[in-house]
Amino acid sequence: MSETIPLAGVIGRPIAHSRSPALHAHWLKTYRIAGYYVPLDVGQSDLADVLAMLPRMGFVGVNITIPHKESALHLSNFVSDRAALIGAANTLIFRDDGSIQADNTDGYGFIANLRQNAPQWDATAGPAAVLGAGGAARAVVSALIQEGAPEIRLANRSRARADGLKSDFGGRVQVYEWVRAAEMLDGAATVVNTTSLGMTGKPELGVRLDALGAHATVCDLVYTPLRTGFLQRAEAMGCTTVDGLGMLLHQAAPGFERWFGTRPSVDDSARAAVLGQ
Ligand code: NDP
């Protein structure tokens, strides 16, 4: 009798920078699970073949990252409601019959991070201001709507992308011009940077914070560095701030549970594993 060792991984290109293998290796070790999680460097033209082949090689599922999140959704047989709403998949589950189930846990990870690190945060307390309208913004906006944010103010450098989100997510979304983004912070209860500005090697997010009230909870999806200039400025205004690392950890937990059968803990040791400490 041969024992099957479950395999999982993350598909993207480039993929060498991904911290997901370190996180899943930490959880596999913590829960003494015989399994492996590997980085898979796959180009666009090979994605369909790779996804067809992996289940036959003992893979139980994969995470999907840039640039394959949209394509993976279309290559799946079953799509969760939240993945369909966001229009992208970040977690695939390979079923025993060879079919693929697609999910998107980014919105869940965003909310779980806020709940853990800003327990007093309440989406219904006032308008949310979201900077950026890329893939991550779609997950954030859909999660904020689900949590009951009364209004979502959205600004993006490319206006058309913000308008696209408004037409997909409806009347609660109000689009602001990028150059007037500072105005949407007035009275906001939740502020989220979903742009890549502030990442190591990128320009800072320069939006003025004068209108920001100290009651606001401010979250940055960027996690390299952990304390972005944007978060430091918000902290100096007296706001509660939450970094993006917790979202990365929480979005990974549902996939791990589905593939390996144990719900992993998002704690300091998981944070340290991702930070390479
Ligand atoms: P996308 O490429 O889909 O979107 C990038 C966003 O950043 C767009 O809104 C884009 O605006 C904006 N942007 C980029 N450069 C500039 C600039 N110079 N000036 C103004 N705006 C700019 O990426 P994602 O949405 O997937 O990711 C966005 C960020 O969120 C990344 O830093 C990513 O690492 C992080 N992220 C973190 C996660 C976590 O778990 N913590 C999960 C997912 C993402 P435009 O449309 O005009 O180009």
py3Dmol code that shows the C-alpha trace and the ligand (Angstrom):
import py3Dmol

protein = """\
ATOM      1  CA  MET A   1       0.000   0.000   0.000  1.00  0.00           C
ATOM      2  CA  SER A   2       1.510   3.305  -0.973  1.00  0.00           C
ATOM      3  CA  GLU A   3       0.719   6.334   1.161  1.00  0.00           C
ATOM      4  CA  THR A   4      -0.225   9.527  -0.680  1.00  0.00           C
ATOM      5  CA  ILE A   5       1.583  12.670   0.396  1.00  0.00           C
ATOM      6  CA  PRO A   6      -0.493  15.754  -0.429  1.00  0.00           C
ATOM      7  CA  LEU A   7       1.207  18.388  -2.555  1.00  0.00           C
ATOM      8  CA  ALA A   8       0.242  22.035  -2.990  1.00  0.00           C
ATOM      9  CA  GLY A   9       1.981  25.130  -4.305  1.00  0.00           C
ATOM     10  CA  VAL A  10       1.749  28.617  -5.709  1.00  0.00           C
ATOM     11  CA  ILE A  11       1.688  29.315  -9.456  1.00  0.00           C
ATOM     12  CA  GLY A  12       2.927  32.641 -10.790  1.00  0.00           C
ATOM     13  CA  ARG A  13       5.638  34.361 -12.791  1.00  0.00           C
ATOM     14  CA  PRO A  14       7.872  35.677 -11.303  1.00  0.00           C
ATOM     15  CA  ILE A  15       7.485  33.458  -8.259  1.00  0.00           C
ATOM     16  CA  ALA A  16      10.884  33.354  -6.546  1.00  0.00           C
ATOM     17  CA  HIS A  17       9.968  36.321  -4.311  1.00  0.00           C
ATOM     18  CA  SER A  18       6.787  34.661  -2.975  1.00  0.00           C
ATOM     19  CA  ARG A  19       6.628  34.215   0.815  1.00  0.00           C
ATOM     20  CA  SER A  20       3.814  31.651   0.575  1.00  0.00           C
ATOM     21  CA  PRO A  21       6.138  28.594   0.528  1.00  0.00           C
ATOM     22  CA  ALA A  22       7.767  29.746   3.800  1.00  0.00           C
ATOM     23  CA  LEU A  23       4.356  30.255   5.406  1.00  0.00           C
ATOM     24  CA  HIS A  24       2.929  26.874   4.362  1.00  0.00           C
ATOM     25  CA  ALA A  25       6.166  25.084   5.293  1.00  0.00           C
ATOM     26  CA  HIS A  26       5.851  26.655   8.751  1.00  0.00           C
ATOM     27  CA  TRP A  27       2.267  25.446   9.127  1.00  0.00           C
ATOM     28  CA  LEU A  28       3.060  21.937   7.787  1.00  0.00           C
ATOM     29  CA  LYS A  29       5.856  21.652  10.349  1.00  0.00           C
ATOM     30  CA  THR A  30       3.764  23.122  13.201  1.00  0.00           C
ATOM     31  CA  TYR A  31       0.912  20.655  12.645  1.00  0.00           C
ATOM     32  CA  ARG A  32       3.239  17.727  11.785  1.00  0.00           C
ATOM     33  CA  ILE A  33       1.554  17.183   8.433  1.00  0.00           C
ATOM     34  CA  ALA A  34       3.352  15.108   5.813  1.00  0.00           C
ATOM     35  CA  GLY A  35       2.952  17.351   2.783  1.00  0.00           C
ATOM     36  CA  TYR A  36       4.807  19.825   0.593  1.00  0.00           C
ATOM     37  CA  TYR A  37       4.091  23.316  -0.775  1.00  0.00           C
ATOM     38  CA  VAL A  38       6.262  24.463  -3.667  1.00  0.00           C
ATOM     39  CA  PRO A  39       6.708  27.548  -5.882  1.00  0.00           C
ATOM     40  CA  LEU A  40       5.744  26.810  -9.520  1.00  0.00           C
ATOM     41  CA  ASP A  41       7.110  29.177 -12.166  1.00  0.00           C
ATOM     42  CA  VAL A  42       4.565  28.887 -15.001  1.00  0.00           C
ATOM     43  CA  GLY A  43       4.106  31.094 -18.083  1.00  0.00           C
ATOM     44  CA  GLN A  44       0.725  32.070 -19.530  1.00  0.00           C
ATOM     45  CA  SER A  45       0.859  29.632 -22.463  1.00  0.00           C
ATOM     46  CA  ASP A  46       1.474  26.653 -20.136  1.00  0.00           C
ATOM     47  CA  LEU A  47      -1.106  27.416 -17.467  1.00  0.00           C
ATOM     48  CA  ALA A  48      -3.934  25.247 -18.844  1.00  0.00           C
ATOM     49  CA  ASP A  49      -1.646  22.219 -19.369  1.00  0.00           C
ATOM     50  CA  VAL A  50      -0.097  22.601 -15.915  1.00  0.00           C
ATOM     51  CA  LEU A  51      -3.496  22.815 -14.218  1.00  0.00           C
ATOM     52  CA  ALA A  52      -4.646  19.700 -16.066  1.00  0.00           C
ATOM     53  CA  MET A  53      -1.532  17.771 -15.065  1.00  0.00           C
ATOM     54  CA  LEU A  54      -1.032  18.745 -11.399  1.00  0.00           C
ATOM     55  CA  PRO A  55      -3.949  16.688  -9.969  1.00  0.00           C
ATOM     56  CA  ARG A  56      -2.521  13.607 -11.700  1.00  0.00           C
ATOM     57  CA  MET A  57       0.782  14.216  -9.904  1.00  0.00           C
ATOM     58  CA  GLY A  58      -0.652  14.237  -6.373  1.00  0.00           C
ATOM     59  CA  PHE A  59      -1.430  17.930  -6.059  1.00  0.00           C
ATOM     60  CA  VAL A  60      -4.538  18.713  -3.979  1.00  0.00           C
ATOM     61  CA  GLY A  61      -4.619  22.389  -4.962  1.00  0.00           C
ATOM     62  CA  VAL A  62      -2.641  25.554  -5.569  1.00  0.00           C
ATOM     63  CA  ASN A  63      -2.575  29.259  -4.866  1.00  0.00           C
ATOM     64  CA  ILE A  64      -2.568  31.499  -7.914  1.00  0.00           C
ATOM     65  CA  THR A  65      -0.774  34.815  -8.121  1.00  0.00           C
ATOM     66  CA  ILE A  66       0.199  37.459 -10.700  1.00  0.00           C
ATOM     67  CA  PRO A  67      -0.319  37.228 -13.665  1.00  0.00           C
ATOM     68  CA  HIS A  68      -2.690  34.219 -13.634  1.00  0.00           C
ATOM     69  CA  LYS A  69      -5.527  35.162 -11.255  1.00  0.00           C
ATOM     70  CA  GLU A  70      -8.068  35.930 -13.999  1.00  0.00           C
ATOM     71  CA  SER A  71      -7.050  33.081 -16.347  1.00  0.00           C
ATOM     72  CA  ALA A  72      -7.219  30.536 -13.520  1.00  0.00           C
ATOM     73  CA  LEU A  73     -10.833  31.514 -12.877  1.00  0.00           C
ATOM     74  CA  HIS A  74     -11.750  30.786 -16.495  1.00  0.00           C
ATOM     75  CA  LEU A  75      -9.929  27.441 -16.465  1.00  0.00           C
ATOM     76  CA  SER A  76     -11.887  26.208 -13.412  1.00  0.00           C
ATOM     77  CA  ASN A  77     -15.001  24.021 -13.459  1.00  0.00           C
ATOM     78  CA  PHE A  78     -16.633  25.502 -10.347  1.00  0.00           C
ATOM     79  CA  VAL A  79     -16.314  29.080  -9.113  1.00  0.00           C
ATOM     80  CA  SER A  80     -17.259  30.386  -5.658  1.00  0.00           C
ATOM     81  CA  ASP A  81     -19.574  33.400  -5.500  1.00  0.00           C
ATOM     82  CA  ARG A  82     -16.855  35.637  -4.078  1.00  0.00           C
ATOM     83  CA  ALA A  83     -14.351  34.635  -6.783  1.00  0.00           C
ATOM     84  CA  ALA A  84     -16.967  35.329  -9.474  1.00  0.00           C
ATOM     85  CA  LEU A  85     -17.730  38.727  -7.939  1.00  0.00           C
ATOM     86  CA  ILE A  86     -14.059  39.682  -7.746  1.00  0.00           C
ATOM     87  CA  GLY A  87     -13.383  38.234 -11.212  1.00  0.00           C
ATOM     88  CA  ALA A  88     -10.213  36.422 -10.150  1.00  0.00           C
ATOM     89  CA  ALA A  89      -9.077  33.283  -8.300  1.00  0.00           C
ATOM     90  CA  ASN A  90      -6.266  33.010  -5.759  1.00  0.00           C
ATOM     91  CA  THR A  91      -7.020  29.512  -4.442  1.00  0.00           C
ATOM     92  CA  LEU A  92      -7.771  26.352  -6.445  1.00  0.00           C
ATOM     93  CA  ILE A  93      -8.937  23.040  -5.026  1.00  0.00           C
ATOM     94  CA  PHE A  94      -8.454  19.905  -7.131  1.00  0.00           C
ATOM     95  CA  ARG A  95     -11.342  17.511  -6.572  1.00  0.00           C
ATOM     96  CA  ASP A  96     -11.018  13.735  -6.675  1.00  0.00           C
ATOM     97  CA  ASP A  97     -12.798  13.578 -10.045  1.00  0.00           C
ATOM     98  CA  GLY A  98     -10.178  15.903 -11.586  1.00  0.00           C
ATOM     99  CA  SER A  99     -12.373  18.993 -11.664  1.00  0.00           C
ATOM    100  CA  ILE A 100     -11.106  22.339 -10.357  1.00  0.00           C
ATOM    101  CA  GLN A 101     -12.893  24.553  -7.839  1.00  0.00           C
ATOM    102  CA  ALA A 102     -11.849  28.230  -7.772  1.00  0.00           C
ATOM    103  CA  ASP A 103     -12.082  30.535  -4.783  1.00  0.00           C
ATOM    104  CA  ASN A 104     -10.829  33.999  -3.867  1.00  0.00           C
ATOM    105  CA  THR A 105      -9.828  34.512  -0.228  1.00  0.00           C
ATOM    106  CA  ASP A 106      -8.268  38.005  -0.553  1.00  0.00           C
ATOM    107  CA  GLY A 107     -11.399  39.805   0.692  1.00  0.00           C
ATOM    108  CA  TYR A 108     -11.718  37.359   3.585  1.00  0.00           C
ATOM    109  CA  GLY A 109      -8.016  37.902   4.426  1.00  0.00           C
ATOM    110  CA  PHE A 110      -8.457  41.670   4.349  1.00  0.00           C
ATOM    111  CA  ILE A 111     -11.373  41.574   6.813  1.00  0.00           C
ATOM    112  CA  ALA A 112      -9.799  38.930   9.088  1.00  0.00           C
ATOM    113  CA  ASN A 113      -6.630  41.071   9.313  1.00  0.00           C
ATOM    114  CA  LEU A 114      -8.631  44.114  10.411  1.00  0.00           C
ATOM    115  CA  ARG A 115     -10.614  42.082  12.935  1.00  0.00           C
ATOM    116  CA  GLN A 116      -7.452  40.652  14.452  1.00  0.00           C
ATOM    117  CA  ASN A 117      -5.349  43.827  14.527  1.00  0.00           C
ATOM    118  CA  ALA A 118      -8.010  46.535  14.988  1.00  0.00           C
ATOM    119  CA  PRO A 119     -10.722  44.739  16.994  1.00  0.00           C
ATOM    120  CA  GLN A 120     -12.735  47.928  17.498  1.00  0.00           C
ATOM    121  CA  TRP A 121     -12.999  48.453  13.717  1.00  0.00           C
ATOM    122  CA  ASP A 122     -16.573  48.606  12.426  1.00  0.00           C
ATOM    123  CA  ALA A 123     -17.217  48.849   8.680  1.00  0.00           C
ATOM    124  CA  THR A 124     -20.664  50.318   9.293  1.00  0.00           C
ATOM    125  CA  ALA A 125     -19.286  53.276  11.324  1.00  0.00           C
ATOM    126  CA  GLY A 126     -18.837  55.498   8.271  1.00  0.00           C
ATOM    127  CA  PRO A 127     -17.656  55.785   4.660  1.00  0.00           C
ATOM    128  CA  ALA A 128     -14.653  53.783   3.451  1.00  0.00           C
ATOM    129  CA  ALA A 129     -11.992  55.428   1.259  1.00  0.00           C
ATOM    130  CA  VAL A 130     -10.133  53.069  -1.083  1.00  0.00           C
ATOM    131  CA  LEU A 131      -7.033  54.199  -2.982  1.00  0.00           C
ATOM    132  CA  GLY A 132      -6.427  52.128  -6.122  1.00  0.00           C
ATOM    133  CA  ALA A 133      -8.679  50.054  -8.375  1.00  0.00           C
ATOM    134  CA  GLY A 134      -6.553  47.022  -9.345  1.00  0.00           C
ATOM    135  CA  GLY A 135      -7.162  43.348  -8.578  1.00  0.00           C
ATOM    136  CA  ALA A 136      -6.666  43.725  -4.825  1.00  0.00           C
ATOM    137  CA  ALA A 137      -9.053  46.706  -4.747  1.00  0.00           C
ATOM    138  CA  ARG A 138     -11.822  44.542  -6.224  1.00  0.00           C
ATOM    139  CA  ALA A 139     -11.468  42.092  -3.323  1.00  0.00           C
ATOM    140  CA  VAL A 140     -11.349  44.941  -0.773  1.00  0.00           C
ATOM    141  CA  VAL A 141     -14.384  46.753  -2.203  1.00  0.00           C
ATOM    142  CA  SER A 142     -16.498  43.611  -2.386  1.00  0.00           C
ATOM    143  CA  ALA A 143     -15.551  42.717   1.217  1.00  0.00           C
ATOM    144  CA  LEU A 144     -16.330  46.233   2.498  1.00  0.00           C
ATOM    145  CA  ILE A 145     -19.731  46.144   0.824  1.00  0.00           C
ATOM    146  CA  GLN A 146     -20.448  42.763   2.382  1.00  0.00           C
ATOM    147  CA  GLU A 147     -19.406  44.076   5.806  1.00  0.00           C
ATOM    148  CA  GLY A 148     -21.930  46.920   5.483  1.00  0.00           C
ATOM    149  CA  ALA A 149     -19.800  49.979   4.703  1.00  0.00           C
ATOM    150  CA  PRO A 150     -22.424  52.632   3.908  1.00  0.00           C
ATOM    151  CA  GLU A 151     -20.354  54.262   1.128  1.00  0.00           C
ATOM    152  CA  ILE A 152     -17.156  53.337  -0.696  1.00  0.00           C
ATOM    153  CA  ARG A 153     -15.155  56.293  -1.993  1.00  0.00           C
ATOM    154  CA  LEU A 154     -12.737  55.187  -4.676  1.00  0.00           C
ATOM    155  CA  ALA A 155      -9.862  56.979  -6.432  1.00  0.00           C
ATOM    156  CA  ASN A 156      -7.443  55.541  -8.955  1.00  0.00           C
ATOM    157  CA  ARG A 157      -4.736  57.026 -11.148  1.00  0.00           C
ATOM    158  CA  SER A 158      -6.515  55.606 -14.222  1.00  0.00           C
ATOM    159  CA  ARG A 159     -10.064  56.833 -13.835  1.00  0.00           C
ATOM    160  CA  ALA A 160     -11.535  54.229 -16.212  1.00  0.00           C
ATOM    161  CA  ARG A 161     -10.517  51.386 -13.897  1.00  0.00           C
ATOM    162  CA  ALA A 162     -12.306  53.039 -10.955  1.00  0.00           C
ATOM    163  CA  ASP A 163     -15.390  53.561 -13.127  1.00  0.00           C
ATOM    164  CA  GLY A 164     -15.240  49.849 -14.011  1.00  0.00           C
ATOM    165  CA  LEU A 165     -15.409  48.944 -10.313  1.00  0.00           C
ATOM    166  CA  LYS A 166     -18.342  51.265  -9.807  1.00  0.00           C
ATOM    167  CA  SER A 167     -20.253  49.655 -12.658  1.00  0.00           C
ATOM    168  CA  ASP A 168     -19.497  46.167 -11.261  1.00  0.00           C
ATOM    169  CA  PHE A 169     -20.177  46.896  -7.582  1.00  0.00           C
ATOM    170  CA  GLY A 170     -22.977  49.406  -7.835  1.00  0.00           C
ATOM    171  CA  GLY A 171     -24.438  52.473  -6.176  1.00  0.00           C
ATOM    172  CA  ARG A 172     -22.516  52.485  -2.910  1.00  0.00           C
ATOM    173  CA  VAL A 173     -19.266  53.210  -4.817  1.00  0.00           C
ATOM    174  CA  GLN A 174     -18.452  56.883  -5.457  1.00  0.00           C
ATOM    175  CA  VAL A 175     -15.526  57.654  -7.769  1.00  0.00           C
ATOM    176  CA  TYR A 176     -13.207  60.578  -6.978  1.00  0.00           C
ATOM    177  CA  GLU A 177     -10.530  62.041  -9.241  1.00  0.00           C
ATOM    178  CA  TRP A 178      -7.063  60.767  -8.289  1.00  0.00           C
ATOM    179  CA  VAL A 179      -5.776  64.326  -7.827  1.00  0.00           C
ATOM    180  CA  ARG A 180      -8.616  64.968  -5.350  1.00  0.00           C
ATOM    181  CA  ALA A 181      -8.149  61.751  -3.370  1.00  0.00           C
ATOM    182  CA  ALA A 182      -7.333  63.733  -0.192  1.00  0.00           C
ATOM    183  CA  GLU A 183     -10.935  65.005  -0.120  1.00  0.00           C
ATOM    184  CA  MET A 184     -12.426  61.544   0.205  1.00  0.00           C
ATOM    185  CA  LEU A 185     -10.690  61.023   3.557  1.00  0.00           C
ATOM    186  CA  ASP A 186     -12.978  63.589   5.208  1.00  0.00           C
ATOM    187  CA  GLY A 187     -15.145  61.705   7.690  1.00  0.00           C
ATOM    188  CA  ALA A 188     -13.922  58.272   6.499  1.00  0.00           C
ATOM    189  CA  ALA A 189     -14.083  55.476   9.087  1.00  0.00           C
ATOM    190  CA  THR A 190     -11.906  53.114   7.028  1.00  0.00           C
ATOM    191  CA  VAL A 191      -9.043  54.041   4.685  1.00  0.00           C
ATOM    192  CA  VAL A 192      -7.237  51.457   2.553  1.00  0.00           C
ATOM    193  CA  ASN A 193      -4.232  51.748   0.262  1.00  0.00           C
ATOM    194  CA  THR A 194      -4.592  49.067  -2.422  1.00  0.00           C
ATOM    195  CA  THR A 195      -2.072  50.664  -4.803  1.00  0.00           C
ATOM    196  CA  SER A 196       1.505  49.410  -4.992  1.00  0.00           C
ATOM    197  CA  LEU A 197       2.754  52.883  -3.993  1.00  0.00           C
ATOM    198  CA  GLY A 198       4.908  52.776  -0.864  1.00  0.00           C
ATOM    199  CA  MET A 199       6.387  49.360  -1.704  1.00  0.00           C
ATOM    200  CA  THR A 200      10.142  49.125  -1.461  1.00  0.00           C
ATOM    201  CA  GLY A 201      11.508  50.541  -4.741  1.00  0.00           C
ATOM    202  CA  LYS A 202       8.287  52.408  -5.608  1.00  0.00           C
ATOM    203  CA  PRO A 203       7.381  56.063  -4.950  1.00  0.00           C
ATOM    204  CA  GLU A 204       5.552  56.893  -1.734  1.00  0.00           C
ATOM    205  CA  LEU A 205       1.774  57.323  -1.652  1.00  0.00           C
ATOM    206  CA  GLY A 206       1.722  61.098  -1.376  1.00  0.00           C
ATOM    207  CA  VAL A 207      -1.969  61.757  -0.684  1.00  0.00           C
ATOM    208  CA  ARG A 208      -2.450  64.499   1.930  1.00  0.00           C
ATOM    209  CA  LEU A 209      -3.987  63.337   5.196  1.00  0.00           C
ATOM    210  CA  ASP A 210      -5.176  66.706   6.600  1.00  0.00           C
ATOM    211  CA  ALA A 211      -8.847  65.713   6.333  1.00  0.00           C
ATOM    212  CA  LEU A 212      -8.323  62.374   8.104  1.00  0.00           C
ATOM    213  CA  GLY A 213      -9.942  62.055  11.544  1.00  0.00           C
ATOM    214  CA  ALA A 214      -8.191  60.260  14.420  1.00  0.00           C
ATOM    215  CA  HIS A 215     -11.132  57.821  14.670  1.00  0.00           C
ATOM    216  CA  ALA A 216     -10.266  56.308  11.260  1.00  0.00           C
ATOM    217  CA  THR A 217      -8.753  52.845  10.865  1.00  0.00           C
ATOM    218  CA  VAL A 218      -6.081  52.958   8.160  1.00  0.00           C
ATOM    219  CA  CYS A 219      -4.852  49.814   6.402  1.00  0.00           C
ATOM    220  CA  ASP A 220      -2.099  49.368   3.820  1.00  0.00           C
ATOM    221  CA  LEU A 221      -2.047  46.240   1.641  1.00  0.00           C
ATOM    222  CA  VAL A 222       1.662  46.764   1.032  1.00  0.00           C
ATOM    223  CA  TYR A 223       3.773  44.709   3.453  1.00  0.00           C
ATOM    224  CA  THR A 224       7.315  45.409   2.210  1.00  0.00           C
ATOM    225  CA  PRO A 225       8.096  47.505   4.187  1.00  0.00           C
ATOM    226  CA  LEU A 226       5.765  46.600   7.033  1.00  0.00           C
ATOM    227  CA  ARG A 227       5.421  50.203   8.238  1.00  0.00           C
ATOM    228  CA  THR A 228       4.907  52.184   5.031  1.00  0.00           C
ATOM    229  CA  GLY A 229       5.282  55.968   4.974  1.00  0.00           C
ATOM    230  CA  PHE A 230       1.499  56.153   4.543  1.00  0.00           C
ATOM    231  CA  LEU A 231       0.875  54.158   7.750  1.00  0.00           C
ATOM    232  CA  GLN A 232       3.468  56.201   9.648  1.00  0.00           C
ATOM    233  CA  ARG A 233       1.777  59.459   8.661  1.00  0.00           C
ATOM    234  CA  ALA A 234      -1.671  58.082   9.617  1.00  0.00           C
ATOM    235  CA  GLU A 235      -0.294  56.891  12.949  1.00  0.00           C
ATOM    236  CA  ALA A 236       1.084  60.382  13.599  1.00  0.00           C
ATOM    237  CA  MET A 237      -2.474  61.715  13.102  1.00  0.00           C
ATOM    238  CA  GLY A 238      -3.680  59.396  15.884  1.00  0.00           C
ATOM    239  CA  CYS A 239      -5.320  56.776  13.628  1.00  0.00           C
ATOM    240  CA  THR A 240      -5.340  53.035  14.252  1.00  0.00           C
ATOM    241  CA  THR A 241      -3.111  51.474  11.577  1.00  0.00           C
ATOM    242  CA  VAL A 242      -2.914  47.921  10.220  1.00  0.00           C
ATOM    243  CA  ASP A 243      -0.167  46.589   7.928  1.00  0.00           C
ATOM    244  CA  GLY A 244      -0.686  44.239   4.972  1.00  0.00           C
ATOM    245  CA  LEU A 245       1.136  41.194   6.288  1.00  0.00           C
ATOM    246  CA  GLY A 246      -1.865  39.935   8.245  1.00  0.00           C
ATOM    247  CA  MET A 247      -3.951  39.903   5.054  1.00  0.00           C
ATOM    248  CA  LEU A 248      -1.317  37.744   3.357  1.00  0.00           C
ATOM    249  CA  LEU A 249      -1.431  35.295   6.280  1.00  0.00           C
ATOM    250  CA  HIS A 250      -5.216  35.161   6.623  1.00  0.00           C
ATOM    251  CA  GLN A 251      -5.895  34.732   2.887  1.00  0.00           C
ATOM    252  CA  ALA A 252      -3.667  31.650   2.970  1.00  0.00           C
ATOM    253  CA  ALA A 253      -5.460  29.885   5.847  1.00  0.00           C
ATOM    254  CA  PRO A 254      -8.605  28.630   4.017  1.00  0.00           C
ATOM    255  CA  GLY A 255      -6.512  26.991   1.260  1.00  0.00           C
ATOM    256  CA  PHE A 256      -4.265  25.258   3.783  1.00  0.00           C
ATOM    257  CA  GLU A 257      -7.327  23.920   5.600  1.00  0.00           C
ATOM    258  CA  ARG A 258      -8.924  22.591   2.406  1.00  0.00           C
ATOM    259  CA  TRP A 259      -5.748  20.905   1.167  1.00  0.00           C
ATOM    260  CA  PHE A 260      -4.239  19.581   4.392  1.00  0.00           C
ATOM    261  CA  GLY A 261      -7.281  19.233   6.680  1.00  0.00           C
ATOM    262  CA  THR A 262      -6.228  21.554   9.535  1.00  0.00           C
ATOM    263  CA  ARG A 263      -7.205  25.195  10.059  1.00  0.00           C
ATOM    264  CA  PRO A 264      -3.855  26.917  10.734  1.00  0.00           C
ATOM    265  CA  SER A 265      -3.334  29.618  13.320  1.00  0.00           C
ATOM    266  CA  VAL A 266      -2.430  33.136  12.181  1.00  0.00           C
ATOM    267  CA  ASP A 267      -0.124  34.120  15.017  1.00  0.00           C
ATOM    268  CA  ASP A 268       3.261  35.697  15.703  1.00  0.00           C
ATOM    269  CA  SER A 269       5.116  32.540  14.697  1.00  0.00           C
ATOM    270  CA  ALA A 270       3.402  32.588  11.260  1.00  0.00           C
ATOM    271  CA  ARG A 271       4.328  36.271  10.883  1.00  0.00           C
ATOM    272  CA  ALA A 272       7.919  35.488  11.791  1.00  0.00           C
ATOM    273  CA  ALA A 273       8.037  32.603   9.279  1.00  0.00           C
ATOM    274  CA  VAL A 274       6.945  34.903   6.446  1.00  0.00           C
ATOM    275  CA  LEU A 275       9.423  37.573   7.508  1.00  0.00           C
ATOM    276  CA  GLY A 276      12.198  34.952   7.460  1.00  0.00           C
ATOM    277  CA  GLN A 277      12.907  35.446  11.177  1.00  0.00           C
TER     278      GLN A 277
END
"""
ligand_1 = """\
48
NDP
P -2.651 45.729 -9.745
O -1.480 45.796 -10.668
O -3.900 45.054 -10.162
O -3.050 47.242 -9.312
C -2.054 48.186 -8.978
C -2.713 49.445 -8.424
O -1.683 50.388 -8.062
C -3.607 50.167 -9.456
O -4.645 50.831 -8.770
C -2.617 51.163 -10.057
O -3.227 52.270 -10.668
C -1.870 51.593 -8.827
N -0.572 52.192 -9.131
C 0.560 51.558 -9.523
N 1.551 52.443 -9.728
C 1.019 53.682 -9.466
C 1.538 54.996 -9.499
N 2.813 55.259 -9.846
N 0.733 56.044 -9.168
C -0.572 55.804 -8.805
N -1.121 54.553 -8.746
C -0.330 53.520 -9.086
O -2.069 45.090 -8.402
P -2.879 44.414 -7.191
O -4.171 45.121 -7.039
O -2.866 42.951 -7.338
O -1.907 44.757 -5.945
C -1.802 46.074 -5.449
C -0.923 46.085 -4.200
O -1.540 45.323 -3.168
C 0.472 45.472 -4.408
O 1.385 46.226 -3.645
C 0.332 44.087 -3.818
O 1.568 43.581 -3.332
C -0.629 44.355 -2.668
N -1.381 43.166 -2.289
C -1.277 42.742 -0.993
C -1.979 41.640 -0.573
C -1.833 41.202 0.840
O -2.194 40.058 1.129
N -1.342 42.047 1.723
C -2.874 40.883 -1.480
C -2.935 41.437 -2.826
C -2.192 42.528 -3.199
P -3.541 52.224 -12.273
O -4.799 51.426 -12.432
O -3.706 53.645 -12.639
O -2.352 51.579 -12.931
"""
view = py3Dmol.view(width=600, height=400)
view.addModel(protein, "pdb")
view.setStyle({"model": 0}, {"cartoon": {"style": "trace"}})
view.addModel(ligand_1, "xyz")
view.setStyle({"model": 1}, {"stick": {}})
view.zoomTo()
view.show()
